[in-house]
């Protein structure tokens, strides 16, 4: 018995399989409880934060929307902006930007993360729905030059979420934290709701990423999303397996079916087995056998 959690977010569908003591299962008892190390628990929290942010981005943003980095122009002798000053700066910026969206008959959607760089530089990271870059510069004013990066066509923003969470890890939960939370966001964002299924027809799940029949030809497996863990405190000491399906974009040709397994190589999974190649080899062998059989009697004169 195990839990299957399915979460649809934008053009992605995330699958997670995990055991849980809440429902119980036969065989393969739970591993002995030990007090988790603080570093281990920190990694679990980071992974969960990245998952929640990834779903939020995938559900609310898409191709053409923007990843905006707001930096500060600062002289050599000038002190870094304080936490209070940064909060005031971003508050004024968002207020002005929200007004510009209203003028265009639109509503601002955003996710905001404050960052301290490796050398101490302060930055604001935002993901916003599309707007002209000149308006962003106008709203930020003389504080610095904004950098804007359009989101790609994939609809899967796993790497962006990981990047934003990575920088929040440096200060989260400490006195140096710039925000009370890892990120702030507008209230108008949609929150993906997961579907839970309790699977009772088997005692264990197979750590295998496979596209369900109803999605074949329309979705592909994001190889970087395939992950397996054993005895994770994230799942109460039980194992888990997860992967993400991503919908093909317009005009994208689906490749041959790919079947992944993480059974032997941990989170990386085995190398993909391309069924299309197997079928071609099989047809080639059958053709050779047919030619040999037909030519066995020689030519008739």
N, C-alpha and C positions, 0 to 999 in steps of 0.2 A: 504494500500500500504506500502510495506517495502522492504528493501534490503537484499538479501541473498548473503553473500560473502563466496566462497568456495576456499580453498587454499590447493593444494596437495604439500606435502613436504616429500620426501622419502616414508616411509611406513605409513604415516599418511595423513588424510584428515580432515581439520578443517572447521567447519560450523559456521557461525555467522549470526544471524538475528538481524536487528536493523532498527528502524525508522530514518528518516533524513528529515530535513526541505528542503533539496534540491529537493526532489521529491513531498513533500506534501502528505497528506492523509486526509480522512474524519473521523470525530469523534475523541474522545480521544485527544483533543488539547494538544499542548506542555505545559509543566509545566512552571510556572512563572520564568523568568530569575532572578537569583541572582548572585552576584559576588562570585565565588567559593573560598573557603578557600584555602590558600596555601598548607595546609597539604592534603586536598582532591585532589587538582590538582597534587600534588606530587605522590599520590597513583595511579592516572590515568596514569601519565608518566611512573611509574615503571611497571605497568601492560602492557602497550604498548611496553616497552623495552623488557620485558620478552617474549611477543608474537613474536616480530621480531627475537630475539635471538633463541627462540625455533624452529621457522621455519628454520632458517639458519642451526642449528645443525642437525635437522631431515633430511634436504635435502642433506647435504654434508658428514655426518658421519654415521657410523653404527657399528654393533658388531665387536669387536676386535680393533677398533680405541681407542685412549687413551685420558684420562683426566690426564694431567701432572701438578703437583704442584712443582714449583721451589722455595725452601726456601734458606735462608742464614745461614751459620754457623757463629755465632757471640759470642765473649767473653762477660763476664759480664760488663766490662768497655768500651766495643767497642760501638761506636755510630751506630744508624740505618743508612742504606743506604739512601741517599737523592733521591729525585725524578729524578734528572739529572743522578745520578749514576745508578739507576734502569733502566732508559731508555737506557743508554749505555750498560748495562749488557745484556738486552734482545735483543738489536740490534746485538751484537756480537754473542749471542747464536743462533739466527735465521739465521744469515749469515752462521755459521758453519753447522747448521742442514740442511739448504737448500742444501749445498754442498754435505752432506752425502746422501740425497735423490737422488740427481743427479747421484751419483756413482752407485746407485741401479737401475737407469733407471726410477725413479719415480719423482713426483712433490709434494713438501710440501704443504699441506693445513692446515690452522690453524685459530683459534680464540684465542685472547689473552686478559686477564683481569689482571690488577695489583691490589693488595689488601693490605690494612692495617688491620691486625688482631685486635681483641679486646684488646690485650695487647701491641699493637704497632708494632708487628712483620711484616716484609714485605714479600710478596709472589707474585709470578707470577703464574697465572692459564692459562693453554693452553689446547685446544682440538685439537689434530693432528691426521692425518691418521697414521696407524700402522707403527712402526719402532722398532727395537730391543732396549730394555731398556739400554743396555750397551753403545749404541751410544748417547743416551740422556745424560747419566752421563758424557761421554767423552766431549760432547759439553758444558756442564755446568761447568765442571772443578772443581776447588777447592772452588768454592763459596758456595757449600752446597750439600746436598744429595737430588736428585729428588725423588718424590713419583709418581708412575704411577698407574692409575686405568683403566682397560679395560672397555669400554662401554658395556652395557648389550645387550641382544638379542632382546629387544623389538622394537628398532627403534624409540621409543618415549622418547625424552630426556627433557621433561618438567621440571622435578625436578632439573636437572643439570642447565638448563637455569635460573630457579628461584633462585638457589643458587648463581650463578655468579652475577646476577643482584642485589641480596640482599646485597652483599658486596660492590658493586659499589655505592649503595645508600648512604653510609655513607659520601662520600666525593664529589659526583658528583655535579657540579654547585657551588662548594666552592673553596676557595684559597688552600685547602688541596688536591684537586683532583690530582691524579697521572697521569691521561690521559685526553686529551681534550674530548674524547668520553668515553662512558661506556665500550666499547671494541674496539679493532683493529682486523682486519682479513686480510688474504691474498686476493689478487685480483682475484684469480682463483676460488673462491667459486661461486656456482650457487645460484641465487636469485629466490625463488619461486614467481610465478606471480599469483595473485588471479583472480578468475572468479567472475564477478558481475552479479547478476540477479535481475531485478526489478519485484517484485511480486505484481500484481495489481488485482488479482482475489478475494481478501479478505481484510477486513479493519484492521485485527490484525493477529499476528502470535501466534501459540501455543508454549508455553515454554516447549517443549517436545523433548528429545533426542531420535531419532529413526533411526536405520540403514536403509538406502534406499534399496529397493528391489534388485537392481543390485549388492549390496555389502554384502548381507546377506550370512552368511557361510564363508565369506572371511575376514571380518573386525569385530571388536568388539568396543564397546564404552568405552573409557577411563573414568571411573567414576570420577576421580579427575579433569577432564577437564570441567565438567558440571558447568556452571556458568550463573547466571542471575542477572541483575541490573536494577534499575529504576531511571530515571532522571539523568543518568550519563553524566558529562560534556565531557566524551570521545566520546559520540555520540550526542553532541549538545543538551543535556538535555532530550533526549528520552531514552526509555528502550532498552535493548539488551538481547540476549540469545546466548550462544555458547557452543560447545562441539567438541570433536575430535574422529574420528574413527582411529583405529590402525589395520594394517593388521596382520593376524595370521602368525606366523613363521612356517617353515617346521616342520611337525609332530605334531603341536599343534591341539588338538581336540576342535572344537567350542563348548562352553557350550550352554545351552538352551537360547532361545532368551530373551533378557533383555530389558525392556522398562522403561526409566527413565523420571521423570518429576520434574521440580524445581518450580512448581507452589506454593506449600505451605511452603517449607522449604528453601526459598532463594536460595543461591548458591549451597547448598548441594543436593537439589532435594529430591523427595520422595524415599522410599525404593523401590528396583526393584521388578517388578511383573514378575514372571517367568511363561510364558505361558505354558511351557512344563508341569509344575505341575498342572495347571488348566486342561489341556487336559487329564492327567492321572486320576485325580479325576472324570472327566466326564465319562471316559471309565469305571472306577470302578463302578460308580453309575449305568450306563447302564447295566453292567454285572450282578449286584445284582438284578435289576429289571427283567432281562431275566431269571435268575435262579428261582426267586420267581414265575414268570408266568409259567415256565415249570414244577415246582414242585407243583402247586396248586391243581392238580387233584389227587395227591397221586400215589401210585404204582398200577399197574394193575396185578392182580393175575390170 
